[in-house]
Amino acid sequence: MKILAVETATTWQSVAILDERGILAQHGQEAGGVHGTLLLPTIDRLLAQAKLQLRELSGLVCSDGPGSFTGIRVGLATCLGLRAATGLPLTLVPTLEAMAWNVDTTNLICPLLPSRRGEVYWAVFRRGVDGCLEHVLDEQVGTESDFVRSVREPTVVFGAGWGTIAPETQELLSQSGRVMVGSAHLFMPSAASVARIGLARLHRGEVVGEVVAPRYVQRAEAEIQYERSGGLSPVARRQSRVARKTAERLARGRRRSGA
């Protein structure tokens, strides 16, 4: 099973193509709010690198947040558009869960991401006896004080959100033995991790239906404005554009091959 995975929940955009044996192609870059410009060209480039056509894939995987509202919408709408054009199954993976997947420890695992309102997103996991991740605390959004109150036993912390915690608070938590800071390579979400979780979900038949909502945790201003206007949401608009462009590309490919 070959799958395409997309991670756009932060300013760091990551795309990977993977099968059961490993990564076939991957690329990460700083997107800085221009995910919509960079994502489709990156997907095209990686498919060419892996010598694959979209129709040769078995499924799509996308992280659904929490994180950057714009990034999440672009990634999700792009994958929905690809699904609409190809019929490929799609599964979603929470961003914080994908980040936690990389950490192997007997302690609790707590990835953090910054929120645009000066707060942080976090969740807490532990490794089960079977090696799978178990939720100890579901996705949260709150202040630095809220986060500190939730840390009650030795926990590995990491992610860009940890860098927004005040240095004196970081030092206090570290000296108390309640936190250990994870390695620097863990701080960026990875499409490869999203893909590995998503691959198992696709094997189990866990795919999303027609109604798909990003995991914002807190409501996006764009969605509030959408409700007020009664128009199409940003996700729906991009989904339609991607589906149309992908269908046109597939049609051109069939004409070239004489199909």
C-alpha positions, 0 to 999 in steps of 0.5 A: 500500500502506497500512500501520500501524507500531508502535514500543514498544521504549522508553518513547517510544511511536510509531505511524504510518500510511504509504503509498508517498507519505508519512505519513498519520497519526502520533503519539508520546508518553511511555508510561513503562511503560503501553504496554498502556493507550495503544497500542490507543486511539492506533491507533484515533485514527490510523485515524480521522484517516487515515479508514481502517478496519483492513481497508483496510490492506495490512499491519502493521509492528512493531519487535521490539527490543532495548529495554524488555522490557514495551514490546516485548511489548506492541507485538508482541502487539498487532500479532499480535492485529491480524493474527489478527483481520484476516489482514493480513501482518506484518513485523518491523523491529529497533529499532536498524536503524530508528534508523540508517535516519534517518542519512545519513553516510559514517561508521559509524552506531551507535544506542544504547539503555539496558538495564535492567541499567545496560548499553547495547544497540548495533549498528553500520551503514554506508550501502552504495553503493545507500543501503541499510544494511549491518550492521557489528556485530549487536545487542550488549548490554554495559557501557560498556567493552564499547561503547568497545572496539567503537568503532574508527573515526569513528562517528556515535553517538546514542540514549538509550543514549549519555546513559547513558555517563559524561561523561568517557568521552563526552569522551574518545571525542569528543576522539579523533575516534572519535565524532560525536554525532548530532542530538537528533531522532535520539534517539527511535525513530520508527514512521515509520522502522519503517514505511519499512523495513517497507514495503519488506519487505512489498513483497518479501514478507518476512513473519513466520510463526506463531512470532514471538520478540522481539529481546531480545538478553538474556533477559527475567525474564518469559520465565524465569518463564514457562518455570518456570511452564509457562503462557502467555507475556505476548506470547501472552496479550496477542495473544489479548486484542487479537485478540478485541477487534479481531474484536468491533470488526470485527463491530460495524462490519459490522453497522452497515454492513449487511454 
